[in-house]
Amino acid sequence: MVEVKLSEHDLTRIEHIGAHSHIRGLGLDSALEPRAVSEGMVGQTTARKAAVVIVQMVKEGKIAGRAVLLAGQPGTGKTAIAMGMAKSIGLETPFAMLAGSELFSLEMSKTEALMQAFRKAIGVRIKEETEVIEGEVVEIQIDRPAVAGAASKTGKLTLKTTEMETVYDLGAKMIEALGKDKVQSGDVIAIDKASGKITKLGRSFSRSRDYDAMGPQTKFVQCPDGELQKRKEVVHCVTLHEIDVINSSCVFTVDASVEVPANSWSGIQGDNLSLLEA
Ligand SMILES: Nc1ncnc2c1ncn2[C@@H]1O[C@H](COP(=O)(O)OP(=O)(O)OP(=O)(O)O)[C@@H](O)[C@H]1O
């Protein structure tokens, strides 16, 4: 039997899929006029036209701290339009849904539930400078354990840029992460040195003729140049609620040996922090 554990983060995602998964925006043309059918939206042109006025005000920072009330009969598309607005502001815009009935059935005070919903709907961008290893995968070699069933696997990962090529030793966790992300030779990847997180940047242009057919999502990128290791600015988008969850499930200790750039995550926390699992 396979046991699947879902974190709170996964559950939020599942909430987003479902009744409104077809909504990808407000379905407007370049002159901000609503198209009859676009981005999952059908009809409701007057309401969508009104919604885009709010979206423009949000983008110009003219409606900060205010709220908009959409009124209408049940099932007429208020939530759909709100989601369309969130998507057209930016794909990373957090969107939180809360039904009135849910509020009464929750095992927490209504004030807390409302506060949580608001904090789920407020996102912050955290800029962080991290050390990454970025290159095109030349080869992934995984050693078979000598004894059948032995748990720990080892292997080697060869990465290259246009100027250099290096072989890295792989531990069991990295092998698992590479397998999970289906990383294969020809992929251009970035590995965060601190967390070991792998990001697939795309497939190298030099390997564009490997297959006759590609999926529509296949993105081609140039093989990186220069050093394999570089400092990069990465931007994480998290909601205030996610920060609350991290703060409540972890113990932070001050560690003088950890050097963290001023504009990093710890900038928000105010100190140089290292994270210990509770
Ligand atoms: N203009 C539209 N185009 C495409 N789908 C829509 C549109 N309007 C509503 N829908 C879909 O119809 C369903 C019902 O709409 P929605 O839940 O947004 O209504 P609502 O007004 O928020 O309802 P309630 O008042 O009960 O919360 C959803 O699946 C929504 O995605």
The ligand as a MOL file (V3000), in Angstrom:
LIG
                    3D

  0  0  0     0  0            999 V3000
M  V30 BEGIN CTAB
M  V30 COUNTS 31 33 0 0 0
M  V30 BEGIN ATOM
M  V30 1 N -17.9270 33.8760 -17.1810 0
M  V30 2 C -17.5870 32.6340 -16.8770 0
M  V30 3 N -16.8430 31.9110 -17.7360 0
M  V30 4 C -16.4910 30.6450 -17.4530 0
M  V30 5 N -16.8620 29.9980 -16.3410 0
M  V30 6 C -17.5920 30.6410 -15.4560 0
M  V30 7 C -17.9930 31.9950 -15.6650 0
M  V30 8 N -18.7240 32.3880 -14.6320 0
M  V30 9 C -18.7950 31.3520 -13.8030 0
M  V30 10 N -18.1220 30.2960 -14.2860 0
M  V30 11 C -17.9660 28.9860 -13.6330 0
M  V30 12 O -19.2450 28.6350 -13.1050 0
M  V30 13 C -19.1120 28.0610 -11.8200 0
M  V30 14 C -19.8640 28.8900 -10.7890 0
M  V30 15 O -19.3010 30.1790 -10.6990 0
M  V30 16 P -18.7420 30.8390 -9.3360 0
M  V30 17 O -18.4570 29.8290 -8.3240 0
M  V30 18 O -17.6660 31.7880 -9.7250 0
M  V30 19 O -20.0470 31.6490 -8.9030 0
M  V30 20 P -20.2570 32.5400 -7.6090 0
M  V30 21 O -21.0320 33.7160 -8.0690 0
M  V30 22 O -18.9520 32.8110 -6.9420 0
M  V30 23 O -21.1520 31.5660 -6.7430 0
M  V30 24 P -21.5160 31.6610 -5.1780 0
M  V30 25 O -22.2660 32.9350 -4.9770 0
M  V30 26 O -22.3510 30.4590 -4.9690 0
M  V30 27 O -20.1950 31.6240 -4.4400 0
M  V30 28 C -17.6280 27.9530 -11.5470 0
M  V30 29 O -17.1650 26.6920 -11.9750 0
M  V30 30 C -17.0390 29.0470 -12.4290 0
M  V30 31 O -15.6880 28.7640 -12.7550 0
M  V30 END ATOM
M  V30 BEGIN BOND
M  V30 1 1 1 2
M  V30 2 1 2 3
M  V30 3 2 2 7
M  V30 4 2 3 4
M  V30 5 1 4 5
M  V30 6 2 5 6
M  V30 7 1 6 7
M  V30 8 1 6 10
M  V30 9 1 7 8
M  V30 10 2 8 9
M  V30 11 1 9 10
M  V30 12 1 10 11
M  V30 13 1 11 12
M  V30 14 1 11 30
M  V30 15 1 12 13
M  V30 16 1 13 14
M  V30 17 1 13 28
M  V30 18 1 14 15
M  V30 19 1 15 16
M  V30 20 2 16 17
M  V30 21 1 16 18
M  V30 22 1 16 19
M  V30 23 1 19 20
M  V30 24 2 20 21
M  V30 25 1 20 22
M  V30 26 1 20 23
M  V30 27 1 23 24
M  V30 28 2 24 25
M  V30 29 1 24 26
M  V30 30 1 24 27
M  V30 31 1 28 29
M  V30 32 1 28 30
M  V30 33 1 30 31
M  V30 END BOND
M  V30 END CTAB
M  END
